[in-house]
Amino acid sequence: MALPTPSAAPGGNRSSGQYQRRNNDPFANIRRNHRIKVPQVRVISPEGKQLGILDTPKAVNLALEVGLDLAEVAPNATPPVCRIMDFGKYVYEEQKKHSHAKSTASKIKEIEFTARIAPNDFNTKLRHAEEFLDHGNKVKLRLKFRGREMAHTEIGFEVMKRAVVELAGMGHPDAEPKLIGRNIHVMLTPLPVNKRKAKFQVKGSDEDEPDVPRAAEA
């Protein structure tokens, strides 16, 4: 059962600094243990078992005796529903999930094409896409039509399909290229590391450099 989403503190006479501090902690408004003032609560065990309606002090002691917390999960119910849990662990896991979501969102890279892109530019775009995929990033390919190019969207689809084929050694499309407004979009997800085969990346190494004979010593 999810805990309630914190709401803004009532009253408009608080300073902006106090208001900001309160909102910096998204879990501050979740009542737990001795902050629960109602006389009775409906209690759920850590395993999710219904323990029935208990006097609040008894429910709090029941949680504290096993080293856990009593936290409200449905404060608007009659009586409020509380769960015995490790509140610190709950906060940590929620923050971890939020951090992971932000991290995942930031890992989407975008490569932009045009319908009449030159071959050299096309290969350069693919090389950048390979680099992103090689670092484990999802890559969004976007082709933007200009002016009258919308009359021949098949040209753009051909470019995007060719890009997907060329990048098949590094990633696979989540879906077929799709026209949205004046743009064609397709998202690529990187292949497992052991299955990636770069085609356009140029990784400098001593082995790639041609042997150059040294000048004879005097």
C-alpha positions in Angstrom: 0.0 0.0 0.0 1.4 3.4 -1.1 1.8 6.1 1.5 -0.1 9.3 1.0 1.4 12.1 -1.1 2.4 15.0 1.1 0.4 18.2 0.7 1.3 21.8 1.2 1.1 23.0 4.8 -2.1 25.0 5.6 -1.9 28.7 6.4 -0.4 31.6 4.6 1.4 33.4 7.4 4.6 31.3 7.4 7.8 32.7 5.9 9.0 31.5 2.5 12.0 30.0 4.2 9.9 27.8 6.5 7.6 26.8 3.6 10.6 25.8 1.5 12.2 23.7 4.3 8.9 21.9 4.8 8.6 21.0 1.1 12.2 19.9 0.8 11.2 16.7 2.7 8.4 15.0 0.7 7.8 12.6 3.7 7.5 15.2 6.4 3.7 15.3 6.4 3.4 11.5 6.8 2.4 11.0 10.4 4.0 8.2 12.3 4.4 6.9 15.8 3.6 9.5 18.5 2.6 12.1 15.9 -0.6 10.0 15.2 -3.1 11.7 17.5 -6.4 9.9 16.7 -7.6 7.5 19.4 -7.8 4.4 17.2 -6.3 3.2 13.9 -6.7 0.2 11.7 -3.4 -1.6 11.7 -1.6 -3.6 9.0 1.4 -5.8 9.9 4.7 -5.6 8.0 3.7 -8.7 6.0 0.4 -7.0 5.0 -1.9 -8.9 7.4 -4.9 -7.0 8.8 -4.5 -6.7 12.6 -7.8 -4.9 13.1 -8.7 -1.7 14.9 -6.4 -0.9 17.9 -6.0 1.9 20.3 -3.3 4.2 18.9 -0.9 3.9 21.8 -1.1 0.1 21.7 -0.5 0.1 18.0 2.5 2.4 18.3 4.0 0.3 21.1 3.4 -2.8 19.0 5.5 -1.3 16.2 8.3 0.0 18.5 8.6 -3.3 20.3 9.9 -4.9 17.1 12.1 -1.9 16.2 9.7 -0.6 13.5 7.4 2.4 13.0 3.7 2.9 12.7 3.0 5.1 9.7 -0.3 6.3 8.3 -1.0 5.0 4.8 -4.6 6.1 4.5 -5.1 9.1 6.8 -8.6 10.0 5.5 -10.1 6.6 6.2 -12.3 6.0 9.3 -10.4 5.1 11.3 -7.1 6.0 9.6 -5.2 3.0 8.3 -1.6 2.6 9.5 1.1 0.1 8.7 3.9 -1.3 10.8 7.1 -0.7 8.7 10.7 0.3 8.7 10.0 3.9 7.7 13.7 4.8 7.2 14.0 1.9 4.7 10.8 3.0 3.0 12.1 6.5 2.5 15.5 5.2 1.2 13.8 2.9 -1.4 11.4 5.7 -2.6 14.3 8.1 -3.0 16.3 5.4 -4.8 13.4 4.8 -7.3 13.1 8.5 -7.9 16.8 8.9 -8.5 16.8 5.9 -10.9 13.9 7.4 -12.8 15.7 10.7 -13.2 18.9 8.9 -14.2 17.1 6.8 -16.8 15.5 9.9 -18.3 18.9 11.7 -18.6 20.3 8.7 -20.5 18.2 9.4 -23.7 20.4 11.0 -26.4 19.0 12.5 -29.6 20.5 12.4 -33.1 18.8 14.6 -35.7 18.8 13.9 -39.4 17.4 15.7 -42.5 15.6 14.2 -45.5 18.5 15.1 -47.9 21.4 14.6 -45.5 24.8 14.2 -47.2 26.5 10.8 -47.0 29.4 12.1 -44.9 27.0 13.8 -42.5 24.9 10.6 -42.3 27.9 8.5 -41.3 29.0 11.1 -38.8 25.5 11.0 -37.2 25.7 7.2 -37.1 29.1 7.3 -35.4 27.8 9.5 -32.7 24.8 7.3 -32.2 27.1 4.2 -31.9 29.1 6.1 -29.2 26.0 6.8 -27.2 24.7 3.2 -27.6 28.1 1.9 -26.6 27.8 3.9 -23.3 24.5 2.2 -22.6 22.3 5.2 -23.6 19.0 4.9 -25.4 19.2 6.9 -28.6 16.3 8.8 -30.2 16.7 9.3 -33.9 14.7 12.3 -35.2 14.3 13.4 -38.8 12.9 16.9 -39.4 11.2 17.8 -42.7 11.8 21.3 -44.1 9.4 23.2 -46.3 8.1 21.2 -49.2 9.9 18.0 -48.1 6.6 17.0 -46.4 5.3 16.2 -49.8 7.8 13.3 -50.0 7.8 11.8 -46.5 8.9 8.5 -48.1 12.4 10.0 -48.5 12.6 10.6 -44.8 11.4 7.2 -43.9 14.0 5.7 -46.2 16.8 7.6 -44.4 15.5 6.5 -41.0 15.1 2.9 -42.0 18.6 2.9 -43.4 20.0 4.4 -40.1 18.2 1.7 -38.1 19.7 -1.0 -40.3 23.2 0.5 -40.1 23.0 0.6 -36.3 21.6 -2.9 -35.9 25.0 -4.1 -34.5 24.7 -1.7 -31.6 21.0 -1.3 -30.8 17.5 -2.3 -31.8 14.4 -0.1 -32.4 11.7 -0.1 -29.8 9.1 0.4 -32.6 8.9 1.2 -36.3 9.8 4.8 -37.3 6.7 7.0 -36.8 5.7 10.4 -38.3 4.7 12.9 -35.7 3.9 16.4 -37.1 6.9 17.3 -39.3 9.3 14.8 -37.7 9.9 11.1 -37.9 10.9 9.5 -34.6 12.4 6.1 -33.6 13.9 5.1 -30.3 16.9 2.7 -30.2 17.8 0.6 -27.1 21.4 -0.6 -26.8 22.1 -4.3 -27.3 23.8 -6.3 -24.5 27.5 -5.5 -24.2 28.6 -8.8 -25.5 26.5 -8.5 -28.7 27.5 -5.0 -29.7 29.4 -4.7 -33.0 30.4 -1.1 -33.9 30.5 -0.3 -37.6 31.3 3.5 -37.6 33.3 4.1 -34.5 37.0 4.8 -35.0 38.9 3.9 -31.8 42.5 5.1 -31.9 45.2 2.7 -30.9 48.8 2.0 -31.6 47.8 -1.1 -33.6 45.8 1.0 -36.0 48.7 3.3 -36.8 50.9 2.4 -39.8 54.5 1.5 -39.1 56.7 4.4 -40.0 60.4 3.6 -40.4 62.7 5.5 -38.2 65.5 7.6 -39.6 68.9 5.8 -39.4 71.0 6.9 -36.5 74.2 8.6 -37.4 
